[in-house]
Amino acid sequence: MQAVFNVVLPVFGIVFAGYLAGRVRLLGADSSEALNKFCYWFALPPVLFLGPARVPLDQVFNLPFIGAFFGGVMFAWFVGLVGLVLFFRASTAQTALALSCGTFANTGYMGIPLFIAAFGAANALPAIIVTVGYTLTLVAATVVLVESGLTGQGGAARAALNVVKGLAKSPLVVPPLLGLAWNLSGVALPRPIVNFGELLGAAAGPCALFAIGLFLSGRSLGTLAGGRKSIEVGWLVAVKLLIQPLATWWLAGYFGLDPFWTASAVILAALPTAALCFVLAQQYRLYVERASATILVSTVLSAATISAVMILFAGVKPPV
């Protein structure tokens, strides 16, 4: 329980600091967008590069764990899609961003610190695997769908070309691919590059969370998620905090994971929506309000859901 609050409360504190800075007008209305651009173009790329570049490949390919976790992501994605198609009208790009809010767990800024606090730094590998995997799969797929939705006019060939151009320029897709290529080369990363990436990347989490607080400071909850939007946000939060961890738990049993890897998969699946969803939404100027509300509500409620999962797996110990 203490490990949960050691991670969740600082996250709320940074969001609240951004909210307070906006309310007392220490920072102007454009500050959230400026911080978001800094995070999107400068702070996040080093994180996304260093992760795939440094994770030991011989330790990464725990296929039952990967199958259980990302199988849960896929199940939640399709369940979320059915709900959005049946009850909410949205473009392809908006639907892609909504589904990222319902399935992209905050493994980088909450999962890794939570594992370090609960199990020790030597046992944070499950959170690192999932963080890298999210980048190479869900983030890339979301960017593809958003770019496809935004450039879908003018013929299939032209749309495909525009999507390729968008991906080639995306700081969320190119860095992890370069990091994976570097890892496969077997060449050690130069220390100055590592230090530069770690220093710049350390700003990504706080800046994204602070930017959310700034964005929220100028809007009421009714503006963010009033009317039918509240139902949509509630659906995405339910998919994220209930459907995804339950599906992951079932799949962990199906794949025969040991207690530690089962606990790891379910804890990570139960995390709230990642702040990166807000960064992505604001970059495309789509779905920003509902993304903010989903992150805020899921983070508040995750204090209860993560605590329940941690209590459920309280007796589980990492392998020696």
N, C-alpha and C positions, 0 to 999 in steps of 0.2 A: 504493500500500500504506500509506504514511504517513497519507494522508487517512482511510483506514478506521480505523486505530488511534486517530487523533486524535478520532474520534467514538465508536467502540465502547467504548474503555476508560473514558471518563468516564461513559457509561451504566452500565457494570458497577460503577463506583465509587459511584454514587449508590445503586444497589440494595444494594450491600454495606454502605454506611453505614447504610441502614435496617435491614438484617439484623443488623448489629452493635449498633445501638441497642436492638433487641428482645432480643438474646441477653444483653446485660449489664443489661437491664431499666431502661435510662434512660427508656424510654417503655413504657406499659402495653399490655395486649392490645387495648384499645379505640382505640388511637392510629391504627392502620391505617384503621379505618372512619371515624374523624373526619377524617383527612387526605383520604380518598377523597371524603367528602361536600363538603369544602372545594373539592377539585379539580372535582368534578362540577357543583356549583351556583354556584361563584364564579370559579374560575380558568379553566376551559375556555370558558365562554360568551363572554368577550371575544375569545379566540383565534378562535373559530368565527364571530364577528361581523366582526372586522376583516379576516379573510382574504377573504371574498367582497366586502366593502365596498371594498377597496382594490386588488384585482387589476385591471389595465387590461383591460376587456372586449375591446378590439380586438386584444389579444395572446393572449387565452385560447383562442379557438376554433380551435385547431389540431386539426381534426377527425380527420386520420389518426392523430395521436399519441393523442388521446383514445380513438379506436376501438381502437387497438392495446393500450393499457394496460388500459382497462376491459373490453375484450373478453377479455383474459387473466384479469382478475378474475372475470368471469362464467363462463368455462370452468373455472377452478379451483373456483369455488363449486359448480358442478353436479357436477364430479368428486368433490369433498368430500362433497356430499350423497349421491351414490350409495354411497360407502363407508360413511357413517354409517347410512344406511337398511338396507344389507345386513348390516352386522356389529355395529352398536351400537344399543341401544334408548334412546331419549331422547324427551322431550316436544318439542313444537313450539318452545317458548321455549328449551330447552336446545340444540336443534339449531341454532337461529338464532345463539345465542351461540358455539357451536362453529364454525360456518361463518365467523363474523366473525374468529375466531382463526386460521382457515386462509387468509384472503384479505385481511385488513386490515393492510397494511404500515405500518411505523413511519416514515412519510414526514415527519411534522411534527417529531418530536424527534430523528430520525437522518437522514432524507433531506435536509432543508434544510441542516443543518450540514455534511453530507457533500458536498453540491454546492458550498457556499461554499468548503470546504477544497480540493476537487478542481478546480473550474472558476471560482471567483470569485463574489462576491455578485451581479454583473451577469448571471450565467448560471444562477441558481437558479430561473428561471421554471417549468421542467418540474416540479420538486418542489412548487412552490406550487400549480400547476394541479391536480396529483394530490391534494394535501392538501385543497383546497377541494372537489374532485370527490368524494372519499371521504365527506366530511361530508354533501354533498347527496344522495348515492346510497346507499352501503352502510350508513352509520350510520343514516340515516332508515329504510331497509328493515329493518334489524335491530330497531330500536325498534318498528316496525309489527308484525313477526312475533312479537316477545317479548310485546308488549301483547296481540296477538291470541291467543297461546297461553295467557296468564294470565287472559284475560277471555272465553274461548270458551264458557263455560257460560251458560245462561239465554236462549238464542235468538240468531239472527244479528243482529237489529236492536240488541238490547241490547249484544252484543259489539262491533258496529261503533261504537256510541256511546261505549263505554268506551275503545276504541282512539283515537278522535278526541280524547277528553278527555285521554288519556295523552300523545298527541302535542302537544296544545296546551300542556301543562305541561312538556314535555321541554326541558331546557337544551341538548340536543344537536341538536335539530331547529329550534326557533324562532330562535335567534341567527343561524345561517347564512342562513335565509330573509330575516330582517330586513336582514342585511348585503347580500344580493343586491338586495333592493328599494331600499336606500339607494344602491347603486352605480348602478342603473338610473335613479334620480332625477336623477343628475348633480350633486347638491349635495355640496360638499366637506365632509369630516368636520371638525368643530371640533377644534383642537389639544388642548384639555383632555380631550376624550373619547378621542382617540388615545393620549395619554400615560397616562390612567387605564387604558385597556384593555391597553396594552403592559406597564405595571407589574404589574397583576394577572395578566395572561396569562402573564408570564414565570415565574410560580410553578407553572404547570400541569404541565410536564414533570418538574421535580425532585420535586414532591409525589407525582405518580403513581408514579414510579420508587421513591421512598423508601417509599411505602406498600406497594409490592410486596415490598420487602426486609423490612419489618416483618411482613407477612403470612407470608412464608416462614420467618421466624425461629422461629415457634412450631410448625412442621410439618416432618416428615421427608420426604425425597423419596418414600419408600414411601407416605406418606399422600397426597401430592399426585398421584402417578401410579403407584401400585402396581397389580399385577395387570392386568386388562383395560384399566384407565385408561391404562397405559403404552402399550398398542397404539394406543388412540385418540389420545393425544397424539402418538405417533410418526407416525400417519397425517396429522394436521393439520400437523405440521412438514414432512412430505414434500410435502404439497400447497402449503404456503406457500413453501418454499425451492427446490423442484425443479419442480413442475408449473406453478405460476404464472409464473415467469420464462421457462421454455421455451415456454409458450403465447404469452407476450407477444413473445418473440423471433420466433416464426414469424409472428405477426400483423404485427409491424413490417415484416418483409420483404414480406408480402402487401400492405400498404398503401403500400409504397414509401417509407418514412421515410428521411431522410438519415442519415449515420452518427451525428451528435450526438444527434438525437432518438431514434434506435434505441438508442443506448447509454443515454440517459436513461431510456427506458421499461424496459429490462431491469434496470438498476441499481436503480430504484425498486421493481420487482416482486420483486427478490431480497432486499429488506430483511426483517427479522424481524417477528414479530407486534407490533402497536402496544400500548403500555401502556394505551391507552384501552379495550381489550377487558377488562382487569382492572377498570378503573373501572366499566364498564357491568355486568360480571358481579357485582361486589360490591354495586352499587346495587340490583340485582334479587335479590341473595342466591341466585343460581343459577350453577352451573358455575365457581365461584370457584377451586377447587383446580386443575382442569384448565386453566383460563385462565392461571393463574399459572405452571404447569409448561410450558405451550406457549410463553409469552413467554420464560421463562428458557431453555429448551432451544433455541428458534429463535434467540435472541440469541447464545447461545454458538456455535452452528454457523454463524451468519451471518458470523462473522469469517472463516471459510474461503470461504463461497460468495460473499460480496461481494468478497473479495480476488480470487477467480478471475474474476469478471465484470469488475472494474476492470482486471485484467491483460489480459483478452481485448480490452478497448476502450482499451488504454493509449495508442494512437496517435491517438485521436479528439480533435479540438480543437473548441471552441465556434465558431460562426460569428462572423465579425468584425462 
